[in-house]
Amino acid sequence: MFRCPHCEKSGIQAFRKAILSPGLLATCQSCKQTSSIRYTGWLTAMLPGTALMIGALFTESETMEWALNIGGIALVIALPLFFAPLHKAD
Ligand SMILES: [Zn+2]
């Protein structure tokens, strides 16, 4: 569970935060207020994983292609989940 920017309690489910993107809202289970992530924070968190997956397109080694794609998917999920801050939705 992640901390809600409204009530400061752990009211945001991890799965909901993992699939959050700008324009989608997460509802706090404690106070029922909504929050989201901002476009700049989301984009910044998505860049490293996306770069790895683009790099996989240009590698000759099949093993390296798999490694870059798996690493890229892991980063695309983990970085927004743990590092993109939640903000109050207006
Ligand atoms: Zn809350």
PDB file of the backbone (N, CA, C, O) and the ligand in Angstrom, with CONECT records:
HET     ZN  A 101       1
ATOM      1  N   MET A   1       0.844  -1.191   0.000  1.00  0.00           N
ATOM      2  CA  MET A   1       0.000   0.000   0.000  1.00  0.00           C
ATOM      3  C   MET A   1       0.883   1.246   0.000  1.00  0.00           C
ATOM      4  O   MET A   1       1.953   1.279   0.607  1.00  0.00           O
ATOM      5  N   PHE A   2       0.398   2.260  -0.698  1.00  0.00           N
ATOM      6  CA  PHE A   2       1.154   3.503  -0.810  1.00  0.00           C
ATOM      7  C   PHE A   2       0.400   4.633  -0.109  1.00  0.00           C
ATOM      8  O   PHE A   2      -0.822   4.593   0.034  1.00  0.00           O
ATOM      9  N   ARG A   3       1.165   5.644   0.327  1.00  0.00           N
ATOM     10  CA  ARG A   3       0.627   6.749   1.111  1.00  0.00           C
ATOM     11  C   ARG A   3      -0.239   7.663   0.242  1.00  0.00           C
ATOM     12  O   ARG A   3       0.164   8.073  -0.846  1.00  0.00           O
ATOM     13  N   CYS A   4      -1.418   7.968   0.738  1.00  0.00           N
ATOM     14  CA  CYS A   4      -2.361   8.855   0.064  1.00  0.00           C
ATOM     15  C   CYS A   4      -1.935  10.306   0.297  1.00  0.00           C
ATOM     16  O   CYS A   4      -1.637  10.672   1.434  1.00  0.00           O
ATOM     17  N   PRO A   5      -1.895  11.151  -0.760  1.00  0.00           N
ATOM     18  CA  PRO A   5      -1.512  12.554  -0.564  1.00  0.00           C
ATOM     19  C   PRO A   5      -2.583  13.379   0.156  1.00  0.00           C
ATOM     20  O   PRO A   5      -2.301  14.500   0.582  1.00  0.00           O
ATOM     21  N   HIS A   6      -3.790  12.859   0.300  1.00  0.00           N
ATOM     22  CA  HIS A   6      -4.861  13.586   1.000  1.00  0.00           C
ATOM     23  C   HIS A   6      -4.793  13.341   2.504  1.00  0.00           C
ATOM     24  O   HIS A   6      -4.675  14.283   3.287  1.00  0.00           O
ATOM     25  N   CYS A   7      -4.867  12.074   2.903  1.00  0.00           N
ATOM     26  CA  CYS A   7      -4.981  11.748   4.335  1.00  0.00           C
ATOM     27  C   CYS A   7      -3.674  11.230   4.930  1.00  0.00           C
ATOM     28  O   CYS A   7      -3.601  10.999   6.137  1.00  0.00           O
ATOM     29  N   GLU A   8      -2.633  11.043   4.102  1.00  0.00           N
ATOM     30  CA  GLU A   8      -1.320  10.575   4.554  1.00  0.00           C
ATOM     31  C   GLU A   8      -1.344   9.146   5.090  1.00  0.00           C
ATOM     32  O   GLU A   8      -0.352   8.700   5.667  1.00  0.00           O
ATOM     33  N   LYS A   9      -2.443   8.417   4.918  1.00  0.00           N
ATOM     34  CA  LYS A   9      -2.499   7.011   5.338  1.00  0.00           C
ATOM     35  C   LYS A   9      -2.135   6.121   4.148  1.00  0.00           C
ATOM     36  O   LYS A   9      -2.139   6.575   3.004  1.00  0.00           O
ATOM     37  N   SER A  10      -1.819   4.851   4.424  1.00  0.00           N
ATOM     38  CA  SER A  10      -1.509   3.898   3.360  1.00  0.00           C
ATOM     39  C   SER A  10      -2.806   3.387   2.756  1.00  0.00           C
ATOM     40  O   SER A  10      -3.310   2.333   3.144  1.00  0.00           O
ATOM     41  N   GLY A  11      -3.347   4.145   1.798  1.00  0.00           N
ATOM     42  CA  GLY A  11      -4.654   3.808   1.260  1.00  0.00           C
ATOM     43  C   GLY A  11      -4.670   3.487  -0.214  1.00  0.00           C
ATOM     44  O   GLY A  11      -5.733   3.189  -0.758  1.00  0.00           O
ATOM     45  N   ILE A  12      -3.523   3.537  -0.888  1.00  0.00           N
ATOM     46  CA  ILE A  12      -3.477   3.280  -2.324  1.00  0.00           C
ATOM     47  C   ILE A  12      -2.885   1.888  -2.551  1.00  0.00           C
ATOM     48  O   ILE A  12      -1.768   1.607  -2.117  1.00  0.00           O
ATOM     49  N   GLN A  13      -3.637   1.019  -3.232  1.00  0.00           N
ATOM     50  CA  GLN A  13      -3.173  -0.347  -3.486  1.00  0.00           C
ATOM     51  C   GLN A  13      -1.983  -0.339  -4.441  1.00  0.00           C
ATOM     52  O   GLN A  13      -1.920   0.482  -5.357  1.00  0.00           O
ATOM     53  N   ALA A  14      -1.032  -1.265  -4.223  1.00  0.00           N
ATOM     54  CA  ALA A  14       0.177  -1.350  -5.050  1.00  0.00           C
ATOM     55  C   ALA A  14      -0.175  -1.623  -6.509  1.00  0.00           C
ATOM     56  O   ALA A  14       0.409  -1.008  -7.401  1.00  0.00           O
ATOM     57  N   PHE A  15      -1.108  -2.522  -6.772  1.00  0.00           N
ATOM     58  CA  PHE A  15      -1.475  -2.825  -8.160  1.00  0.00           C
ATOM     59  C   PHE A  15      -2.039  -1.590  -8.841  1.00  0.00           C
ATOM     60  O   PHE A  15      -1.741  -1.325 -10.005  1.00  0.00           O
ATOM     61  N   ARG A  16      -2.849  -0.840  -8.120  1.00  0.00           N
ATOM     62  CA  ARG A  16      -3.451   0.374  -8.691  1.00  0.00           C
ATOM     63  C   ARG A  16      -2.371   1.403  -9.023  1.00  0.00           C
ATOM     64  O   ARG A  16      -2.427   2.059 -10.063  1.00  0.00           O
ATOM     65  N   LYS A  17      -1.384   1.537  -8.125  1.00  0.00           N
ATOM     66  CA  LYS A  17      -0.291   2.478  -8.384  1.00  0.00           C
ATOM     67  C   LYS A  17       0.558   2.006  -9.557  1.00  0.00           C
ATOM     68  O   LYS A  17       1.044   2.827 -10.335  1.00  0.00           O
ATOM     69  N   ALA A  18       0.745   0.679  -9.696  1.00  0.00           N
ATOM     70  CA  ALA A  18       1.589   0.147 -10.765  1.00  0.00           C
ATOM     71  C   ALA A  18       1.011   0.443 -12.137  1.00  0.00           C
ATOM     72  O   ALA A  18       1.768   0.670 -13.081  1.00  0.00           O
ATOM     73  N   ILE A  19      -0.309   0.448 -12.274  1.00  0.00           N
ATOM     74  CA  ILE A  19      -0.911   0.668 -13.587  1.00  0.00           C
ATOM     75  C   ILE A  19      -1.379   2.106 -13.760  1.00  0.00           C
ATOM     76  O   ILE A  19      -2.045   2.428 -14.744  1.00  0.00           O
ATOM     77  N   LEU A  20      -1.034   2.979 -12.805  1.00  0.00           N
ATOM     78  CA  LEU A  20      -1.458   4.376 -12.876  1.00  0.00           C
ATOM     79  C   LEU A  20      -0.691   5.113 -13.969  1.00  0.00           C
ATOM     80  O   LEU A  20       0.514   4.920 -14.130  1.00  0.00           O
ATOM     81  N   SER A  21      -1.381   5.939 -14.702  1.00  0.00           N
ATOM     82  CA  SER A  21      -0.740   6.810 -15.684  1.00  0.00           C
ATOM     83  C   SER A  21      -1.491   8.136 -15.654  1.00  0.00           C
ATOM     84  O   SER A  21      -2.587   8.210 -15.098  1.00  0.00           O
ATOM     85  N   PRO A  22      -0.914   9.189 -16.246  1.00  0.00           N
ATOM     86  CA  PRO A  22      -1.592  10.493 -16.210  1.00  0.00           C
ATOM     87  C   PRO A  22      -3.011  10.399 -16.771  1.00  0.00           C
ATOM     88  O   PRO A  22      -3.215   9.845 -17.851  1.00  0.00           O
ATOM     89  N   GLY A  23      -3.974  10.929 -16.053  1.00  0.00           N
ATOM     90  CA  GLY A  23      -5.373  10.874 -16.481  1.00  0.00           C
ATOM     91  C   GLY A  23      -6.151   9.766 -15.801  1.00  0.00           C
ATOM     92  O   GLY A  23      -7.378   9.835 -15.727  1.00  0.00           O
ATOM     93  N   LEU A  24      -5.466   8.738 -15.299  1.00  0.00           N
ATOM     94  CA  LEU A  24      -6.135   7.684 -14.540  1.00  0.00           C
ATOM     95  C   LEU A  24      -6.021   8.022 -13.057  1.00  0.00           C
ATOM     96  O   LEU A  24      -4.985   8.506 -12.602  1.00  0.00           O
ATOM     97  N   LEU A  25      -7.080   7.769 -12.316  1.00  0.00           N
ATOM     98  CA  LEU A  25      -7.109   8.130 -10.905  1.00  0.00           C
ATOM     99  C   LEU A  25      -7.097   6.891 -10.021  1.00  0.00           C
ATOM    100  O   LEU A  25      -7.652   5.851 -10.376  1.00  0.00           O
ATOM    101  N   ALA A  26      -6.450   7.020  -8.856  1.00  0.00           N
ATOM    102  CA  ALA A  26      -6.477   5.976  -7.838  1.00  0.00           C
ATOM    103  C   ALA A  26      -7.302   6.492  -6.665  1.00  0.00           C
ATOM    104  O   ALA A  26      -7.125   7.633  -6.238  1.00  0.00           O
ATOM    105  N   THR A  27      -8.194   5.668  -6.144  1.00  0.00           N
ATOM    106  CA  THR A  27      -9.037   6.060  -5.021  1.00  0.00           C
ATOM    107  C   THR A  27      -8.455   5.505  -3.729  1.00  0.00           C
ATOM    108  O   THR A  27      -8.154   4.315  -3.636  1.00  0.00           O
ATOM    109  N   CYS A  28      -8.298   6.365  -2.739  1.00  0.00           N
ATOM    110  CA  CYS A  28      -7.776   5.962  -1.428  1.00  0.00           C
ATOM    111  C   CYS A  28      -8.822   5.118  -0.700  1.00  0.00           C
ATOM    112  O   CYS A  28     -10.004   5.464  -0.682  1.00  0.00           O
ATOM    113  N   GLN A  29      -8.385   4.015  -0.104  1.00  0.00           N
ATOM    114  CA  GLN A  29      -9.309   3.153   0.620  1.00  0.00           C
ATOM    115  C   GLN A  29      -9.674   3.720   1.984  1.00  0.00           C
ATOM    116  O   GLN A  29     -10.652   3.281   2.590  1.00  0.00           O
ATOM    117  N   SER A  30      -8.905   4.689   2.480  1.00  0.00           N
ATOM    118  CA  SER A  30      -9.207   5.284   3.780  1.00  0.00           C
ATOM    119  C   SER A  30     -10.163   6.461   3.658  1.00  0.00           C
ATOM    120  O   SER A  30     -11.193   6.502   4.331  1.00  0.00           O
ATOM    121  N   CYS A  31      -9.817   7.438   2.784  1.00  0.00           N
ATOM    122  CA  CYS A  31     -10.600   8.675   2.734  1.00  0.00           C
ATOM    123  C   CYS A  31     -11.440   8.819   1.467  1.00  0.00           C
ATOM    124  O   CYS A  31     -12.222   9.763   1.351  1.00  0.00           O
ATOM    125  N   LYS A  32     -11.287   7.886   0.506  1.00  0.00           N
ATOM    126  CA  LYS A  32     -12.064   7.869  -0.750  1.00  0.00           C
ATOM    127  C   LYS A  32     -11.752   9.044  -1.670  1.00  0.00           C
ATOM    128  O   LYS A  32     -12.468   9.260  -2.647  1.00  0.00           O
ATOM    129  N   GLN A  33     -10.695   9.811  -1.380  1.00  0.00           N
ATOM    130  CA  GLN A  33     -10.268  10.886  -2.283  1.00  0.00           C
ATOM    131  C   GLN A  33      -9.458  10.268  -3.418  1.00  0.00           C
ATOM    132  O   GLN A  33      -8.941   9.159  -3.284  1.00  0.00           O
ATOM    133  N   THR A  34      -9.346  10.994  -4.547  1.00  0.00           N
ATOM    134  CA  THR A  34      -8.608  10.464  -5.691  1.00  0.00           C
ATOM    135  C   THR A  34      -7.269  11.167  -5.850  1.00  0.00           C
ATOM    136  O   THR A  34      -7.112  12.340  -5.511  1.00  0.00           O
ATOM    137  N   SER A  35      -6.321  10.422  -6.370  1.00  0.00           N
ATOM    138  CA  SER A  35      -4.996  10.967  -6.645  1.00  0.00           C
ATOM    139  C   SER A  35      -4.491  10.361  -7.947  1.00  0.00           C
ATOM    140  O   SER A  35      -5.032   9.374  -8.445  1.00  0.00           O
ATOM    141  N   SER A  36      -3.443  10.973  -8.484  1.00  0.00           N
ATOM    142  CA  SER A  36      -2.873  10.504  -9.742  1.00  0.00           C
ATOM    143  C   SER A  36      -1.403  10.869  -9.776  1.00  0.00           C
ATOM    144  O   SER A  36      -0.884  11.477  -8.839  1.00  0.00           O
ATOM    145  N   ILE A  37      -0.730  10.499 -10.859  1.00  0.00           N
ATOM    146  CA  ILE A  37       0.651  10.917 -11.044  1.00  0.00           C
ATOM    147  C   ILE A  37       0.696  11.933 -12.175  1.00  0.00           C
ATOM    148  O   ILE A  37      -0.144  11.917 -13.074  1.00  0.00           O
ATOM    149  N   ARG A  38       1.692  12.819 -12.119  1.00  0.00           N
ATOM    150  CA  ARG A  38       1.804  13.858 -13.148  1.00  0.00           C
ATOM    151  C   ARG A  38       2.577  13.327 -14.345  1.00  0.00           C
ATOM    152  O   ARG A  38       3.362  12.385 -14.234  1.00  0.00           O
ATOM    153  N   TYR A  39       2.340  13.952 -15.489  1.00  0.00           N
ATOM    154  CA  TYR A  39       2.921  13.485 -16.741  1.00  0.00           C
ATOM    155  C   TYR A  39       4.442  13.462 -16.690  1.00  0.00           C
ATOM    156  O   TYR A  39       5.054  12.502 -17.159  1.00  0.00           O
ATOM    157  N   THR A  40       5.074  14.506 -16.126  1.00  0.00           N
ATOM    158  CA  THR A  40       6.539  14.558 -16.111  1.00  0.00           C
ATOM    159  C   THR A  40       7.130  13.438 -15.249  1.00  0.00           C
ATOM    160  O   THR A  40       8.123  12.820 -15.634  1.00  0.00           O
ATOM    161  N   GLY A  41       6.527  13.176 -14.091  1.00  0.00           N
ATOM    162  CA  GLY A  41       7.016  12.110 -13.221  1.00  0.00           C
ATOM    163  C   GLY A  41       6.852  10.739 -13.861  1.00  0.00           C
ATOM    164  O   GLY A  41       7.727   9.879 -13.760  1.00  0.00           O
ATOM    165  N   TRP A  42       5.715  10.554 -14.519  1.00  0.00           N
ATOM    166  CA  TRP A  42       5.436   9.283 -15.197  1.00  0.00           C
ATOM    167  C   TRP A  42       6.404   9.068 -16.352  1.00  0.00           C
ATOM    168  O   TRP A  42       6.961   7.981 -16.507  1.00  0.00           O
ATOM    169  N   LEU A  43       6.606  10.111 -17.167  1.00  0.00           N
ATOM    170  CA  LEU A  43       7.474   9.989 -18.333  1.00  0.00           C
ATOM    171  C   LEU A  43       8.916   9.720 -17.908  1.00  0.00           C
ATOM    172  O   LEU A  43       9.595   8.883 -18.502  1.00  0.00           O
ATOM    173  N   THR A  44       9.379  10.427 -16.883  1.00  0.00           N
ATOM    174  CA  THR A  44      10.733  10.229 -16.382  1.00  0.00           C
ATOM    175  C   THR A  44      10.939   8.796 -15.903  1.00  0.00           C
ATOM    176  O   THR A  44      11.987   8.197 -16.145  1.00  0.00           O
ATOM    177  N   ALA A  45       9.928   8.250 -15.221  1.00  0.00           N
ATOM    178  CA  ALA A  45      10.040   6.881 -14.711  1.00  0.00           C
ATOM    179  C   ALA A  45       9.958   5.842 -15.834  1.00  0.00           C
ATOM    180  O   ALA A  45      10.479   4.737 -15.683  1.00  0.00           O
ATOM    181  N   MET A  46       9.317   6.175 -16.946  1.00  0.00           N
ATOM    182  CA  MET A  46       9.167   5.222 -18.040  1.00  0.00           C
ATOM    183  C   MET A  46      10.386   5.192 -18.967  1.00  0.00           C
ATOM    184  O   MET A  46      10.590   4.206 -19.674  1.00  0.00           O
ATOM    185  N   LEU A  47      11.198   6.252 -18.977  1.00  0.00           N
ATOM    186  CA  LEU A  47      12.282   6.358 -19.955  1.00  0.00           C
ATOM    187  C   LEU A  47      13.339   5.251 -19.874  1.00  0.00           C
ATOM    188  O   LEU A  47      13.674   4.685 -20.915  1.00  0.00           O
ATOM    189  N   PRO A  48      13.889   4.906 -18.684  1.00  0.00           N
ATOM    190  CA  PRO A  48      14.965   3.901 -18.668  1.00  0.00           C
ATOM    191  C   PRO A  48      14.522   2.540 -19.217  1.00  0.00           C
ATOM    192  O   PRO A  48      15.250   1.932 -20.002  1.00  0.00           O
ATOM    193  N   GLY A  49      13.352   2.060 -18.822  1.00  0.00           N
ATOM    194  CA  GLY A  49      12.862   0.765 -19.315  1.00  0.00           C
ATOM    195  C   GLY A  49      12.580   0.798 -20.803  1.00  0.00           C
ATOM    196  O   GLY A  49      12.858  -0.162 -21.521  1.00  0.00           O
ATOM    197  N   THR A  50      12.023   1.913 -21.263  1.00  0.00           N
ATOM    198  CA  THR A  50      11.742   2.058 -22.691  1.00  0.00           C
ATOM    199  C   THR A  50      13.039   2.060 -23.494  1.00  0.00           C
ATOM    200  O   THR A  50      13.104   1.478 -24.577  1.00  0.00           O
ATOM    201  N   ALA A  51      14.071   2.714 -22.962  1.00  0.00           N
ATOM    202  CA  ALA A  51      15.367   2.757 -23.651  1.00  0.00           C
ATOM    203  C   ALA A  51      15.949   1.350 -23.791  1.00  0.00           C
ATOM    204  O   ALA A  51      16.513   1.014 -24.833  1.00  0.00           O
ATOM    205  N   LEU A  52      15.815   0.525 -22.748  1.00  0.00           N
ATOM    206  CA  LEU A  52      16.315  -0.850 -22.832  1.00  0.00           C
ATOM    207  C   LEU A  52      15.573  -1.632 -23.908  1.00  0.00           C
ATOM    208  O   LEU A  52      16.193  -2.369 -24.674  1.00  0.00           O
ATOM    209  N   MET A  53      14.251  -1.480 -23.973  1.00  0.00           N
ATOM    210  CA  MET A  53      13.473  -2.235 -24.953  1.00  0.00           C
ATOM    211  C   MET A  53      13.745  -1.748 -26.375  1.00  0.00           C
ATOM    212  O   MET A  53      13.709  -2.543 -27.314  1.00  0.00           O
ATOM    213  N   ILE A  54      14.015  -0.463 -26.546  1.00  0.00           N
ATOM    214  CA  ILE A  54      14.401   0.030 -27.875  1.00  0.00           C
ATOM    215  C   ILE A  54      15.784  -0.523 -28.234  1.00  0.00           C
ATOM    216  O   ILE A  54      16.028  -0.897 -29.382  1.00  0.00           O
ATOM    217  N   GLY A  55      16.679  -0.572 -27.257  1.00  0.00           N
ATOM    218  CA  GLY A  55      18.003  -1.143 -27.493  1.00  0.00           C
ATOM    219  C   GLY A  55      17.931  -2.600 -27.923  1.00  0.00           C
ATOM    220  O   GLY A  55      18.762  -3.063 -28.705  1.00  0.00           O
ATOM    221  N   ALA A  56      16.929  -3.328 -27.408  1.00  0.00           N
ATOM    222  CA  ALA A  56      16.763  -4.739 -27.771  1.00  0.00           C
ATOM    223  C   ALA A  56      16.459  -4.904 -29.254  1.00  0.00           C
ATOM    224  O   ALA A  56      16.740  -5.955 -29.829  1.00  0.00           O
ATOM    225  N   LEU A  57      15.896  -3.889 -29.872  1.00  0.00           N
ATOM    226  CA  LEU A  57      15.573  -3.967 -31.301  1.00  0.00           C
ATOM    227  C   LEU A  57      16.833  -3.985 -32.162  1.00  0.00           C
ATOM    228  O   LEU A  57      16.806  -4.452 -33.301  1.00  0.00           O
ATOM    229  N   PHE A  58      17.935  -3.474 -31.616  1.00  0.00           N
ATOM    230  CA  PHE A  58      19.135  -3.300 -32.426  1.00  0.00           C
ATOM    231  C   PHE A  58      20.262  -4.260 -32.064  1.00  0.00           C
ATOM    232  O   PHE A  58      21.376  -4.112 -32.566  1.00  0.00           O
ATOM    233  N   THR A  59      19.998  -5.241 -31.203  1.00  0.00           N
ATOM    234  CA  THR A  59      21.043  -6.182 -30.830  1.00  0.00           C
ATOM    235  C   THR A  59      20.977  -7.426 -31.721  1.00  0.00           C
ATOM    236  O   THR A  59      19.902  -7.836 -32.161  1.00  0.00           O
ATOM    237  N   GLU A  60      22.136  -8.011 -31.974  1.00  0.00           N
ATOM    238  CA  GLU A  60      22.211  -9.213 -32.813  1.00  0.00           C
ATOM    239  C   GLU A  60      21.997 -10.475 -31.989  1.00  0.00           C
ATOM    240  O   GLU A  60      21.500 -11.476 -32.505  1.00  0.00           O
ATOM    241  N   SER A  61      22.366 -10.436 -30.714  1.00  0.00           N
ATOM    242  CA  SER A  61      22.304 -11.608 -29.845  1.00  0.00           C
ATOM    243  C   SER A  61      20.877 -11.821 -29.322  1.00  0.00           C
ATOM    244  O   SER A  61      20.262 -10.904 -28.778  1.00  0.00           O
ATOM    245  N   GLU A  62      20.364 -13.046 -29.494  1.00  0.00           N
ATOM    246  CA  GLU A  62      19.013 -13.343 -29.016  1.00  0.00           C
ATOM    247  C   GLU A  62      18.961 -13.305 -27.487  1.00  0.00           C
ATOM    248  O   GLU A  62      17.979 -12.843 -26.905  1.00  0.00           O
ATOM    249  N   THR A  63      20.014 -13.789 -26.849  1.00  0.00           N
ATOM    250  CA  THR A  63      20.083 -13.753 -25.386  1.00  0.00           C
ATOM    251  C   THR A  63      20.050 -12.317 -24.878  1.00  0.00           C
ATOM    252  O   THR A  63      19.344 -12.005 -23.919  1.00  0.00           O
ATOM    253  N   MET A  64      20.817 -11.447 -25.527  1.00  0.00           N
ATOM    254  CA  MET A  64      20.844 -10.040 -25.121  1.00  0.00           C
ATOM    255  C   MET A  64      19.492  -9.382 -25.382  1.00  0.00           C
ATOM    256  O   MET A  64      19.057  -8.533 -24.603  1.00  0.00           O
ATOM    257  N   GLU A  65      18.829  -9.762 -26.458  1.00  0.00           N
ATOM    258  CA  GLU A  65      17.511  -9.210 -26.768  1.00  0.00           C
ATOM    259  C   GLU A  65      16.510  -9.558 -25.663  1.00  0.00           C
ATOM    260  O   GLU A  65      15.756  -8.701 -25.202  1.00  0.00           O
ATOM    261  N   TRP A  66      16.516 -10.837 -25.243  1.00  0.00           N
ATOM    262  CA  TRP A  66      15.629 -11.250 -24.148  1.00  0.00           C
ATOM    263  C   TRP A  66      15.954 -10.514 -22.857  1.00  0.00           C
ATOM    264  O   TRP A  66      15.056 -10.050 -22.154  1.00  0.00           O
ATOM    265  N   ALA A  67      17.249 -10.410 -22.550  1.00  0.00           N
ATOM    266  CA  ALA A  67      17.669  -9.760 -21.300  1.00  0.00           C
ATOM    267  C   ALA A  67      17.240  -8.295 -21.290  1.00  0.00           C
ATOM    268  O   ALA A  67      16.746  -7.798 -20.278  1.00  0.00           O
ATOM    269  N   LEU A  68      17.426  -7.604 -22.412  1.00  0.00           N
ATOM    270  CA  LEU A  68      17.050  -6.189 -22.472  1.00  0.00           C
ATOM    271  C   LEU A  68      15.536  -6.017 -22.372  1.00  0.00           C
ATOM    272  O   LEU A  68      15.055  -5.096 -21.712  1.00  0.00           O
ATOM    273  N   ASN A  69      14.784  -6.904 -23.029  1.00  0.00           N
ATOM    274  CA  ASN A  69      13.319  -6.798 -22.955  1.00  0.00           C
ATOM    275  C   ASN A  69      12.790  -7.098 -21.549  1.00  0.00           C
ATOM    276  O   ASN A  69      11.914  -6.393 -21.049  1.00  0.00           O
ATOM    277  N   ILE A  70      13.322  -8.138 -20.919  1.00  0.00           N
ATOM    278  CA  ILE A  70      12.870  -8.478 -19.563  1.00  0.00           C
ATOM    279  C   ILE A  70      13.259  -7.378 -18.583  1.00  0.00           C
ATOM    280  O   ILE A  70      12.462  -6.984 -17.732  1.00  0.00           O
ATOM    281  N   GLY A  71      14.493  -6.882 -18.707  1.00  0.00           N
ATOM    282  CA  GLY A  71      14.924  -5.774 -17.850  1.00  0.00           C
ATOM    283  C   GLY A  71      14.089  -4.526 -18.089  1.00  0.00           C
ATOM    284  O   GLY A  71      13.740  -3.815 -17.146  1.00  0.00           O
ATOM    285  N   GLY A  72      13.769  -4.260 -19.348  1.00  0.00           N
ATOM    286  CA  GLY A  72      12.959  -3.091 -19.686  1.00  0.00           C
ATOM    287  C   GLY A  72      11.564  -3.175 -19.102  1.00  0.00           C
ATOM    288  O   GLY A  72      11.055  -2.194 -18.560  1.00  0.00           O
ATOM    289  N   ILE A  73      10.938  -4.343 -19.209  1.00  0.00           N
ATOM    290  CA  ILE A  73       9.586  -4.512 -18.655  1.00  0.00           C
ATOM    291  C   ILE A  73       9.619  -4.355 -17.135  1.00  0.00           C
ATOM    292  O   ILE A  73       8.736  -3.728 -16.550  1.00  0.00           O
ATOM    293  N   ALA A  74      10.643  -4.928 -16.501  1.00  0.00           N
ATOM    294  CA  ALA A  74      10.762  -4.806 -15.039  1.00  0.00           C
ATOM    295  C   ALA A  74      10.887  -3.339 -14.630  1.00  0.00           C
ATOM    296  O   ALA A  74      10.273  -2.914 -13.652  1.00  0.00           O
ATOM    297  N   LEU A  75      11.682  -2.562 -15.374  1.00  0.00           N
ATOM    298  CA  LEU A  75      11.855  -1.143 -15.043  1.00  0.00           C
ATOM    299  C   LEU A  75      10.589  -0.337 -15.317  1.00  0.00           C
ATOM    300  O   LEU A  75      10.249   0.565 -14.551  1.00  0.00           O
ATOM    301  N   VAL A  76       9.885  -0.661 -16.413  1.00  0.00           N
ATOM    302  CA  VAL A  76       8.655   0.056 -16.758  1.00  0.00           C
ATOM    303  C   VAL A  76       7.589  -0.150 -15.672  1.00  0.00           C
ATOM    304  O   VAL A  76       6.741   0.718 -15.461  1.00  0.00           O
ATOM    305  N   ILE A  77       7.633  -1.285 -14.993  1.00  0.00           N
ATOM    306  CA  ILE A  77       6.686  -1.531 -13.899  1.00  0.00           C
ATOM    307  C   ILE A  77       7.215  -0.950 -12.583  1.00  0.00           C
ATOM    308  O   ILE A  77       6.481  -0.277 -11.861  1.00  0.00           O
ATOM    309  N   ALA A  78       8.489  -1.212 -12.274  1.00  0.00           N
ATOM    310  CA  ALA A  78       9.007  -0.890 -10.944  1.00  0.00           C
ATOM    311  C   ALA A  78       9.264   0.608 -10.740  1.00  0.00           C
ATOM    312  O   ALA A  78       8.960   1.138  -9.672  1.00  0.00           O
ATOM    313  N   LEU A  79       9.815   1.294 -11.738  1.00  0.00           N
ATOM    314  CA  LEU A  79      10.167   2.705 -11.518  1.00  0.00           C
ATOM    315  C   LEU A  79       8.944   3.587 -11.280  1.00  0.00           C
ATOM    316  O   LEU A  79       8.957   4.371 -10.331  1.00  0.00           O
ATOM    317  N   PRO A  80       7.875   3.500 -12.102  1.00  0.00           N
ATOM    318  CA  PRO A  80       6.684   4.301 -11.771  1.00  0.00           C
ATOM    319  C   PRO A  80       6.066   3.886 -10.438  1.00  0.00           C
ATOM    320  O   PRO A  80       5.567   4.729  -9.692  1.00  0.00           O
ATOM    321  N   LEU A  81       6.101   2.577 -10.137  1.00  0.00           N
ATOM    322  CA  LEU A  81       5.506   2.088  -8.887  1.00  0.00           C
ATOM    323  C   LEU A  81       6.187   2.695  -7.675  1.00  0.00           C
ATOM    324  O   LEU A  81       5.513   3.150  -6.750  1.00  0.00           O
ATOM    325  N   PHE A  82       7.525   2.710  -7.665  1.00  0.00           N
ATOM    326  CA  PHE A  82       8.235   3.121  -6.455  1.00  0.00           C
ATOM    327  C   PHE A  82       8.719   4.563  -6.470  1.00  0.00           C
ATOM    328  O   PHE A  82       8.977   5.123  -5.404  1.00  0.00           O
ATOM    329  N   PHE A  83       8.854   5.188  -7.638  1.00  0.00           N
ATOM    330  CA  PHE A  83       9.493   6.502  -7.677  1.00  0.00           C
ATOM    331  C   PHE A  83       8.624   7.631  -8.223  1.00  0.00           C
ATOM    332  O   PHE A  83       8.961   8.797  -8.014  1.00  0.00           O
ATOM    333  N   ALA A  84       7.519   7.339  -8.916  1.00  0.00           N
ATOM    334  CA  ALA A  84       6.654   8.425  -9.409  1.00  0.00           C
ATOM    335  C   ALA A  84       5.737   8.852  -8.258  1.00  0.00           C
ATOM    336  O   ALA A  84       4.941   8.044  -7.778  1.00  0.00           O
ATOM    337  N   PRO A  85       5.836  10.114  -7.806  1.00  0.00           N
ATOM    338  CA  PRO A  85       5.044  10.535  -6.643  1.00  0.00           C
ATOM    339  C   PRO A  85       3.553  10.706  -6.977  1.00  0.00           C
ATOM    340  O   PRO A  85       3.191  11.095  -8.088  1.00  0.00           O
ATOM    341  N   LEU A  86       2.713  10.409  -6.001  1.00  0.00           N
ATOM    342  CA  LEU A  86       1.271  10.622  -6.131  1.00  0.00           C
ATOM    343  C   LEU A  86       0.934  12.068  -5.794  1.00  0.00           C
ATOM    344  O   LEU A  86       1.520  12.656  -4.884  1.00  0.00           O
ATOM    345  N   HIS A  87      -0.017  12.639  -6.537  1.00  0.00           N
ATOM    346  CA  HIS A  87      -0.493  13.994  -6.280  1.00  0.00           C
ATOM    347  C   HIS A  87      -2.009  13.974  -6.154  1.00  0.00           C
ATOM    348  O   HIS A  87      -2.684  13.101  -6.700  1.00  0.00           O
ATOM    349  N   LYS A  88      -2.524  14.946  -5.428  1.00  0.00           N
ATOM    350  CA  LYS A  88      -3.981  15.081  -5.294  1.00  0.00           C
ATOM    351  C   LYS A  88      -4.586  15.361  -6.650  1.00  0.00           C
ATOM    352  O   LYS A  88      -4.095  16.219  -7.383  1.00  0.00           O
ATOM    353  N   ALA A  89      -5.654  14.645  -6.996  1.00  0.00           N
ATOM    354  CA  ALA A  89      -6.373  14.936  -8.233  1.00  0.00           C
ATOM    355  C   ALA A  89      -7.360  16.058  -7.969  1.00  0.00           C
ATOM    356  O   ALA A  89      -8.050  16.058  -6.950  1.00  0.00           O
ATOM    357  N   ASP A  90      -7.427  17.009  -8.879  1.00  0.00           N
ATOM    358  CA  ASP A  90      -8.329  18.158  -8.666  1.00  0.00           C
ATOM    359  C   ASP A  90      -9.745  17.855  -9.088  1.00  0.00           C
ATOM    360  O   ASP A  90     -10.621  18.712  -8.973  1.00  0.00           O
TER     361      ASP A  90
HETATM  362 ZN    ZN A 101      -6.579   9.029   1.714  1.00  0.00          ZN2+
END
